[in-house]
């Protein structure tokens, strides 16, 4: 698929399949960071996996975009990706997003229900507020972490394997290499989610949406889950995978897919 926003989009899966999934990765990942999911979904769905701006081989952020609001630029890119996929396939798509990509998928589902059939949000960037001091702190930490992969890829990958022993082996190489490709200026900026508060967007979602989180150092923690429940949006369903952290589909792959895949089968066709 050729993206009107100029982004790299990897076409995977079965091009003749009736259902289409648009995969939106997390911060510092890329469109190639879904190998285990692609292995499981590829025979059933047409898959588009985008390198979001500032990631993979997609364009970097311009200085003007960083000064304006990179989160809103990412959202505009996402809406363009959804439009492109629908025009190509002729029908609404299912969005699957992780972390930053999960927040963007949720926003797109809220803003364009005519183009989005359903959404799976794996640990979306919900519950995060734009506290300037916290944003700066996270930006410094993230920049230093990514530099480890640029300085010693093999060493960083080995460390990742030790720290994440339950991850499918196929996930480690693209996960590590994507860190070398991340836009340093964007990471230093620190803001990776739209300016509209997450709960305003979540309240507007009117398509089936499954939020998947874990119970170990997660973004969608118990207080955030309570906030989601308080929205009283009947289109939102929250599921917790025990033993999983922020990367649910990697930490507990079989449990994640045991939950998500039957749900997708009901909504994607």
C-alpha positions as CSV (number, residue, x, y, z in Angstrom):
1,X,0.0,0.0,0.0
2,X,1.3,3.5,-0.9
3,X,0.7,5.9,2.0
4,X,-0.6,9.4,1.1
5,X,1.3,10.6,4.2
6,X,4.6,9.2,2.8
7,X,4.9,6.5,5.4
8,X,6.4,3.0,4.9
9,X,3.6,0.4,5.0
10,X,4.5,-3.3,5.0
11,X,1.9,-5.5,3.3
12,X,1.7,-8.9,5.0
13,X,-0.7,-11.7,5.4
14,X,-3.2,-13.0,2.8
15,X,-4.0,-10.3,0.2
16,X,-7.1,-12.2,-0.7
17,X,-8.6,-12.4,2.8
18,X,-11.9,-10.7,3.5
19,X,-10.8,-9.0,6.7
20,X,-8.1,-6.4,7.0
21,X,-6.0,-5.5,10.1
22,X,-4.0,-2.3,10.2
23,X,-1.2,-2.7,12.8
24,X,0.1,0.4,14.7
25,X,3.2,-0.2,16.7
26,X,4.4,1.3,20.0
27,X,7.0,4.0,20.6
28,X,10.5,3.1,19.3
29,X,9.1,0.0,17.5
30,X,8.4,-0.3,13.8
31,X,5.9,-2.0,11.5
32,X,8.1,-5.1,11.4
33,X,7.8,-5.6,15.2
34,X,4.8,-7.9,14.8
35,X,6.4,-11.2,13.7
36,X,4.6,-13.6,16.1
37,X,1.2,-11.9,15.5
38,X,1.8,-12.0,11.7
39,X,2.6,-15.7,12.0
40,X,-0.7,-16.3,13.7
41,X,-2.9,-13.9,11.7
42,X,-1.3,-14.0,8.3
43,X,-3.4,-16.9,6.9
44,X,-6.7,-15.3,8.0
45,X,-6.3,-11.6,7.3
46,X,-4.8,-9.0,5.0
47,X,-2.3,-7.1,7.1
48,X,-0.9,-3.6,6.8
49,X,1.8,-2.8,9.3
50,X,2.9,0.9,9.2
51,X,6.2,2.4,10.2
52,X,4.8,5.5,12.0
53,X,6.5,8.8,11.5
54,X,9.9,8.9,13.1
55,X,10.1,5.1,13.1
56,X,11.5,2.4,10.8
57,X,12.1,3.8,7.3
58,X,9.3,6.4,7.4
59,X,10.1,10.1,7.3
60,X,11.5,11.9,10.3
61,X,9.6,14.7,12.0
62,X,10.4,18.2,10.8
63,X,11.3,20.9,13.2
64,X,8.0,22.6,12.6
65,X,6.1,19.4,13.3
66,X,8.0,19.0,16.6
67,X,7.3,22.6,17.6
68,X,3.6,22.3,16.7
69,X,2.6,19.0,18.3
70,X,4.1,15.7,17.2
71,X,1.2,13.7,18.8
72,X,-1.3,15.5,16.6
73,X,0.9,14.9,13.5
74,X,0.9,11.2,14.4
75,X,-2.9,11.2,14.6
76,X,-3.2,12.9,11.3
77,X,-0.9,10.3,9.8
78,X,-3.0,7.5,11.3
79,X,-6.2,8.9,9.9
80,X,-4.6,9.0,6.5
81,X,-3.4,5.4,6.8
82,X,-6.9,4.3,7.7
83,X,-8.3,6.2,4.7
84,X,-5.7,4.7,2.4
85,X,-6.4,1.1,3.6
86,X,-10.2,1.5,3.2
87,X,-9.8,3.0,-0.3
88,X,-7.6,0.1,-1.3
89,X,-9.7,-2.7,0.2
90,X,-13.1,-1.2,-0.2
91,X,-14.3,-1.9,3.3
92,X,-13.7,-0.6,6.9
93,X,-10.6,-2.0,8.7
94,X,-9.8,-3.3,12.1
95,X,-7.1,-1.4,14.0
96,X,-4.7,-3.2,16.2
97,X,-2.4,-0.9,18.2
98,X,0.2,-1.2,21.0
99,X,1.0,1.6,23.5
100,X,1.5,4.7,21.4
101,X,-0.1,2.9,18.5
102,X,-3.0,1.8,20.7
103,X,-3.7,5.4,21.7
104,X,-3.7,6.4,18.1
105,X,-5.9,3.5,17.1
106,X,-8.4,4.4,19.8
107,X,-8.4,8.0,18.6
108,X,-9.0,6.9,15.0
109,X,-11.8,4.7,16.1
110,X,-13.4,7.6,17.9
111,X,-13.0,10.1,15.0
112,X,-13.7,7.8,12.0
113,X,-16.2,5.1,12.9
114,X,-17.2,5.1,9.2
115,X,-13.8,3.7,8.3
116,X,-13.0,1.6,11.4
117,X,-14.8,-1.7,11.9
118,X,-13.4,-2.4,15.3
119,X,-10.2,-1.9,17.4
120,X,-7.9,-3.9,19.6
121,X,-5.9,-1.7,21.9
122,X,-2.9,-3.4,23.6
123,X,-1.9,-1.3,26.5
124,X,-2.9,2.0,24.9
125,X,-1.3,5.2,26.1
126,X,-4.4,6.0,28.1
127,X,-4.4,7.5,31.6
128,X,-1.2,9.5,30.7
129,X,-1.4,13.3,31.3
130,X,0.8,15.9,29.8
131,X,2.7,16.7,33.0
132,X,5.8,18.6,31.7
133,X,8.2,17.3,34.3
134,X,7.2,13.7,33.8
135,X,7.3,14.1,30.0
136,X,10.9,15.4,30.2
137,X,12.0,12.7,32.6
138,X,10.6,9.9,30.3
139,X,12.2,11.5,27.3
140,X,15.6,11.5,28.9
141,X,15.2,7.9,30.0
142,X,14.0,6.7,26.6
143,X,16.7,8.5,24.7
144,X,19.4,6.9,26.9
145,X,17.8,3.5,26.6
146,X,17.6,3.7,22.7
147,X,21.3,4.7,22.7
148,X,22.2,1.4,24.2
149,X,21.0,-0.3,21.1
150,X,22.9,2.0,18.9
151,X,26.1,1.5,20.8
152,X,25.9,-2.3,21.2
153,X,23.1,-4.0,19.4
154,X,24.1,-7.5,20.3
155,X,24.6,-6.6,23.9
156,X,21.2,-4.8,24.1
157,X,19.5,-7.8,22.5
158,X,21.1,-10.2,24.9
159,X,20.0,-8.1,27.8
160,X,16.5,-8.0,26.3
161,X,16.4,-11.7,26.1
162,X,17.3,-12.1,29.7
163,X,14.8,-9.5,30.9
164,X,12.0,-10.9,28.7
165,X,12.4,-14.7,28.9
166,X,8.8,-15.4,27.8
167,X,8.9,-13.5,24.6
168,X,8.7,-15.4,21.3
169,X,12.3,-15.6,20.0
170,X,11.2,-14.1,16.6
171,X,10.2,-10.9,18.4
172,X,13.7,-10.0,19.7
173,X,15.6,-9.1,16.5
174,X,13.1,-6.6,14.9
175,X,12.4,-5.1,18.4
176,X,16.1,-4.4,18.9
177,X,16.8,-3.1,15.4
178,X,13.8,-0.8,15.5
179,X,15.5,1.1,18.3
180,X,18.4,2.0,16.1
181,X,15.9,3.6,13.6
182,X,13.9,5.8,16.0
183,X,13.9,9.5,15.4
184,X,16.2,11.0,18.1
185,X,14.7,14.5,17.9
186,X,11.2,13.1,18.4
187,X,12.2,10.9,21.3
188,X,13.9,13.9,23.0
189,X,10.7,15.9,22.6
190,X,8.8,13.4,24.7
191,X,5.2,13.8,23.6
192,X,3.8,10.8,21.7
193,X,0.1,11.1,22.1
194,X,-2.6,13.5,20.7
195,X,-3.4,16.7,22.5
196,X,-7.0,15.8,22.9
197,X,-7.4,14.0,26.3
198,X,-7.6,10.3,26.0
199,X,-10.9,10.0,27.9
200,X,-12.6,12.5,25.6
201,X,-11.7,10.3,22.7
202,X,-12.5,7.0,24.5
203,X,-16.0,8.4,25.4
204,X,-16.7,8.9,21.7
205,X,-15.7,5.4,20.5
206,X,-18.8,3.8,18.8
207,X,-17.3,0.6,17.3
208,X,-16.4,-2.6,19.1
209,X,-13.2,-2.0,21.0
210,X,-11.2,-4.4,23.1
211,X,-8.6,-3.0,25.5
212,X,-6.0,-5.6,26.6
213,X,-3.7,-5.0,29.5
214,X,-1.6,-6.9,32.0
215,X,-1.1,-6.7,35.7
216,X,2.6,-5.9,36.0
217,X,3.8,-2.3,35.6
218,X,1.2,-1.4,33.0
219,X,-0.2,1.9,31.7
220,X,-3.8,0.7,31.9
221,X,-3.5,0.0,35.6
222,X,-6.3,-0.4,38.1
223,X,-7.1,3.3,38.5
224,X,-7.2,3.8,34.7
225,X,-9.4,0.8,34.3
226,X,-11.7,2.4,36.8
227,X,-11.7,5.6,34.7
228,X,-12.6,3.5,31.6
229,X,-15.5,1.9,33.5
230,X,-16.7,5.3,34.6
231,X,-17.1,6.4,31.0
232,X,-19.9,3.8,30.7
233,X,-19.2,3.3,27.0
234,X,-20.9,0.0,26.0
235,X,-18.5,-0.3,23.0
236,X,-15.4,-0.6,25.3
237,X,-14.4,-3.9,26.8
238,X,-11.3,-4.3,29.0
239,X,-9.5,-7.6,29.5
240,X,-6.5,-8.3,31.8
241,X,-4.0,-11.0,31.0
242,X,-2.4,-12.2,34.3
243,X,1.4,-12.2,34.4
244,X,1.7,-9.8,31.4
245,X,3.4,-6.4,31.5
246,X,3.3,-3.6,29.0
247,X,4.0,-5.8,26.0
248,X,1.1,-8.1,26.6
249,X,1.3,-10.0,23.3
250,X,5.0,-10.7,23.8
251,X,4.9,-11.4,27.6
252,X,2.0,-13.9,27.4
253,X,1.6,-14.6,23.7
254,X,-0.6,-17.7,23.9
255,X,-2.9,-16.1,26.5
256,X,-3.1,-12.8,24.5
257,X,-4.0,-14.6,21.3
258,X,-6.4,-17.0,23.1
259,X,-8.3,-13.9,24.1
260,X,-7.9,-11.7,21.1
261,X,-8.1,-14.1,18.1
262,X,-11.7,-15.3,18.8
263,X,-12.8,-11.7,19.3
264,X,-11.2,-10.7,16.0
265,X,-12.9,-13.6,14.2
266,X,-16.3,-12.2,15.3
267,X,-15.7,-8.6,14.3
268,X,-13.2,-8.6,11.4
269,X,-15.2,-10.2,8.6
